[in-house]
Amino acid sequence: MTIQHIGKRAITLYIPEHELVDLAMSPAAIGKPEALKLLEIALEDHGFDGWETAELEIYAGQSAVLLFARRKSGSPRHFYFGEFEQLISAAHLCPEALPSTLCRLKGGYLLTVYPFEGDAPPPILSEYGQELGSSAYLTAHLAEQDAALLPTGALARLRTHF
């Protein structure tokens, strides 16, 4: 496994087929569980810490797999939008790749973003919505209450469909 750093917050993993075979995997059958296992092995073997959550991109070839991992902040930031139009306007001015979730609340919407480690949330969210702070368990609680509208990739989906 070849690991290369992309700054302080991201790495690439190149795993040739013979190493995948040793792990009972094949390039054609790499999915999310296998990618998570490969990332876990890389982080453990090279002593990386502080990677609670990460965004992964997988590129499987005929004889190898290329995996990009970008560390995601463990601290979500919550923004309340009273009107759907404000939410859509803010979504179109934010980076699409920013991990996010969307929940429906009484009288509005809660957009939760997970800025990448060391980054602040986009300032446009505070301009269109009201920042509610950072609670690690609020999104999970709302999901249990069936309030989640878009549990993953909310900003990208809002930009695509509205």
Secondary structure, DSSP 8 states (H G I E B T S, - for coil): -EEEEETTTEEEEEEEHHHHHHTT--GGG--HHHHHHHHHHHHHHTT----SEEEEEEEE-SSEEEEEEEEE-SS-EEEEESSHHHHHHHHHTS-TTS-EEEEEETTEEEEEE--BTT----THHHHHSEEEE--TTHHHHHHHTT-EEESS-HHHHHHHH-
